[in-house]
Amino acid sequence: MSSLKVERLLITGGSGYVGQKLVAKASDRYDVLYTWFTHPTDIPGARSARLNLLDSVQVLHLFLDFSPHAVIHTAYSQENLEVIVSGTKHVVEASDKVGARLLHLSTDAVFDGERGWYRENDIPNPIHPYGKAKAEAEALIGCRGLQIGTGNGYTSGTRLDTELLRQRNAVIIRISLVWGLDPLDPRTRYIKERLEKGEKVVLFTDEYRCPIWVNELAAAILEILDSSFSGIIHVAGPKRMSRYEFGVLLAKNMGLNPKGITPGLSHESGLVRPRDCSLD
């Protein structure tokens, strides 16, 4: 499919960490409208609107009023999985209605973490509710006739239909751990605040990701937006690192003593978490 000339760009979740960076980078190239729900944010050069993604009528009205050429769907909630599942359903339906190109941000947590170095054509097999909800959101974009639930009802083993993604001019972008220093991402801020107080931070040595700098992620997303690509793509940092390794590196870069970071083991924590979600 030939690339679409994008003039009006809608970004959901524009008040989130990745969303804010996307809006800031995109606002000098496109007519940007970004949405928020609980945290209003003023970003120069762009317009904003409060949007309840669970209200299908409100979502459709916003899309019809703005008539975006493209949508970058970053909004999600780990506390309310319906925002991920039903919210994505409403965004997909509205995007189809106005004929907008759709870029959907997903996660490496759609995989079970048993193997690592996952490729785009690997079938998701999430093991916790958040990963299941994100996998179901992917399926709402790339599968036909899916009956949605709340994330927990997702059936593993669903292979996405790349032809449907092509027809929709849609891209599913799976990302890894996102970090940044200006401003600090939430995880890095947590580490910094605890170390500055002399409090211990426990990070796992047996849980691996491919951390990516938020500026590079935003630039990559906008590059994909302007391309003719449709389908599934992994966008992650080049290096596989344990959470402990990465935390120590961040502490050193911030001029903090990394001795306050204690190594821990995910498999001894009792938590259900994927161990190795490195992306190829």
C-alpha positions in Angstrom: 0.0 0.0 0.0 1.3 3.4 -0.9 2.1 5.8 2.0 -0.7 8.1 3.1 -0.2 11.8 3.2 -0.8 12.6 6.9 -2.0 16.1 7.8 -4.3 15.5 10.8 -3.0 13.2 13.4 -4.9 11.9 16.4 -2.8 10.6 19.4 -4.7 8.8 22.2 -3.1 8.8 25.6 -1.3 12.0 24.9 -0.8 12.8 28.5 1.1 9.5 29.1 4.9 9.3 29.1 5.2 8.0 25.5 2.2 10.0 24.3 3.6 13.3 25.5 6.9 12.7 23.7 5.0 11.8 20.5 2.9 14.9 20.6 5.9 17.1 21.2 7.8 15.6 18.2 4.8 15.4 15.9 3.2 18.8 16.5 5.6 20.7 14.2 4.9 18.3 11.3 1.1 17.6 11.6 -2.1 19.1 12.9 -2.2 17.1 16.1 -5.1 16.4 18.4 -4.2 14.4 21.5 -6.6 12.9 24.0 -6.4 12.5 27.8 -8.8 11.2 30.5 -7.5 11.7 34.0 -4.4 13.9 33.6 -4.8 17.0 31.5 -1.6 18.2 29.9 -0.8 21.3 28.0 1.6 20.6 25.1 2.5 23.6 22.9 1.5 23.4 19.2 -1.2 20.8 19.7 -4.8 20.6 20.7 -6.2 18.3 23.3 -9.6 16.8 24.2 -10.8 14.7 27.1 -11.9 11.3 25.9 -13.4 8.3 27.6 -12.4 5.4 25.5 -15.1 3.2 27.1 -17.8 5.4 25.5 -18.0 4.3 21.9 -20.3 7.1 21.0 -17.9 9.8 22.3 -15.0 8.1 20.5 -16.8 8.0 17.2 -18.0 11.7 17.5 -14.4 12.8 18.2 -13.1 10.9 15.2 -15.9 12.3 12.9 -15.3 15.9 14.1 -11.5 15.8 13.7 -11.4 13.4 10.7 -7.8 12.2 11.3 -5.7 10.8 8.5 -3.9 8.7 11.0 -4.2 7.6 14.6 -1.5 6.6 17.1 -3.2 4.6 19.8 -1.0 4.7 23.0 -3.7 4.9 25.7 -4.0 2.1 28.2 -4.6 1.3 31.8 -3.1 -1.4 34.0 -5.7 -0.8 36.6 -8.7 -1.1 34.3 -8.2 -3.7 31.5 -11.4 -2.7 29.8 -9.6 0.5 28.7 -7.1 -1.7 26.8 -9.7 -4.1 25.3 -13.0 -2.2 24.8 -11.1 1.1 24.3 -9.1 -0.4 21.5 -12.2 -1.9 19.9 -13.8 1.6 19.8 -10.7 3.1 18.4 -10.5 0.4 15.7 -14.2 0.9 14.8 -13.8 4.7 14.6 -10.6 4.5 12.6 -12.4 2.2 10.1 -15.3 4.6 9.9 -13.1 7.6 8.9 -10.6 5.6 6.9 -7.6 6.5 9.2 -4.3 4.7 9.2 -3.9 3.1 12.6 -0.7 2.6 14.6 -1.3 0.6 17.8 1.2 0.5 20.6 1.5 -3.0 22.1 4.0 -4.6 24.4 6.6 -7.4 24.7 4.4 -8.7 27.6 2.1 -10.5 25.0 4.8 -13.3 25.2 5.3 -15.8 27.9 9.0 -15.1 28.4 10.1 -18.7 28.2 12.4 -18.3 25.2 13.3 -14.7 24.5 14.3 -12.9 21.3 10.8 -13.0 20.0 10.1 -12.2 16.4 7.1 -10.5 14.8 5.6 -13.7 13.5 5.8 -15.5 16.9 2.4 -16.2 18.3 1.5 -14.4 21.5 1.1 -16.5 24.7 0.6 -14.0 27.6 0.7 -15.3 31.1 -0.7 -12.4 33.2 -3.8 -10.2 32.9 -2.1 -7.1 31.4 -0.4 -9.2 28.7 -3.6 -11.0 27.9 -5.5 -7.7 27.6 -2.8 -6.3 25.2 -2.8 -9.5 23.2 -6.6 -9.3 22.9 -6.3 -5.7 21.8 -3.9 -6.8 19.0 -6.4 -9.5 18.0 -9.2 -6.9 17.7 -7.1 -5.1 15.1 -5.7 -8.2 13.3 -8.3 -10.9 13.6 -11.7 -11.3 12.1 -14.9 -11.9 14.2 -13.2 -11.8 17.6 -15.5 -11.8 20.6 -14.0 -9.5 23.2 -13.9 -10.1 26.9 -11.9 -8.2 29.6 -8.4 -9.5 28.7 -8.7 -12.6 30.9 -10.8 -14.3 28.3 -8.1 -14.2 25.6 -7.3 -17.5 24.1 -3.6 -18.0 23.4 -2.4 -19.1 20.0 -4.1 -16.5 17.9 -2.2 -15.7 14.8 -2.8 -12.2 13.4 -4.1 -11.8 9.9 -1.5 -9.7 8.0 -3.9 -9.3 5.1 -6.5 -7.7 7.4 -3.8 -5.4 8.8 -2.9 -4.4 5.2 -6.5 -3.7 4.4 -6.9 -1.5 7.5 -3.5 0.2 6.8 -2.7 -0.7 10.4 0.5 -1.4 12.3 0.9 -3.2 15.6 4.0 -1.9 17.3 5.3 -4.0 20.1 7.7 -2.1 22.4 9.9 -3.0 25.3 10.8 -1.2 28.5 10.7 2.6 27.9 13.1 4.9 29.7 14.0 8.5 29.7 15.8 11.1 31.8 14.2 14.4 30.7 11.7 13.9 32.2 12.3 10.7 34.1 10.1 7.8 33.2 8.1 6.5 36.2 10.3 3.5 36.9 13.5 5.5 36.8 11.9 8.2 39.0 11.0 5.4 41.5 14.6 4.2 41.6 16.0 7.7 41.9 13.7 8.7 44.8 14.4 5.6 46.8 18.2 5.7 46.3 18.2 9.4 47.3 16.4 8.5 50.5 18.8 5.7 51.3 16.1 3.1 50.7 16.7 -0.3 49.2 15.6 -1.1 45.6 15.2 -4.8 44.6 15.5 -5.5 40.9 15.4 -8.9 39.3 18.5 -10.5 37.7 16.5 -13.1 35.9 14.0 -10.9 34.1 15.2 -9.6 30.7 14.0 -6.8 28.4 15.4 -4.6 25.6 15.1 -1.1 27.1 14.5 1.7 24.6 15.0 5.5 25.0 11.7 7.3 24.7 13.1 9.8 22.2 14.3 7.0 19.9 10.9 5.2 20.3 9.0 8.3 19.3 11.2 9.0 16.3 10.7 5.3 15.2 6.9 5.5 15.5 6.7 8.7 13.4 9.0 7.1 10.8 6.6 4.1 10.6 3.7 6.5 10.4 5.1 8.2 7.3 6.0 4.9 5.7 3.8 2.5 3.7 4.4 -0.4 6.1 1.5 -2.3 7.6 1.6 -5.4 9.8 3.5 -6.1 13.0 6.8 -4.6 14.0 9.0 -4.8 17.1 10.6 -1.6 18.3 13.1 -2.1 21.1 16.6 -1.3 22.2 19.5 -3.2 20.7 20.7 -4.8 24.0 19.1 -7.5 26.2 19.5 -6.5 29.8 18.2 -7.8 33.1 16.2 -5.3 35.2 19.0 -5.3 37.7 21.7 -4.5 35.1 19.6 -1.7 33.7 18.8 -0.3 37.1 22.5 -0.2 38.0 23.3 1.5 34.7 20.6 4.2 35.3 21.8 4.9 38.8 25.4 5.4 37.6 24.2 7.7 34.8 22.2 9.8 37.4 25.3 10.0 39.7 23.7 7.8 42.4 25.3 5.0 44.3 24.1 1.7 42.7 25.0 -0.2 45.9 21.5 0.5 47.1 20.1 -1.7 44.4 19.8 -5.3 45.6 19.6 -8.2 43.1 16.5 -10.4 43.4 15.1 -13.4 41.6 11.7 -13.3 39.8 11.2 -17.0 40.1 11.5 -16.7 43.9 9.1 -13.7 44.2 5.8 -15.6 43.7 4.9 -13.1 41.0 3.5 -14.3 37.7 5.7 -12.4 35.2 7.3 -13.3 31.9 11.1 -13.8 32.4 12.7 -13.0 29.1 10.7 -10.7 26.8 13.6 -9.7 24.7 12.5 -8.7 21.2 14.3 -9.5 17.9 
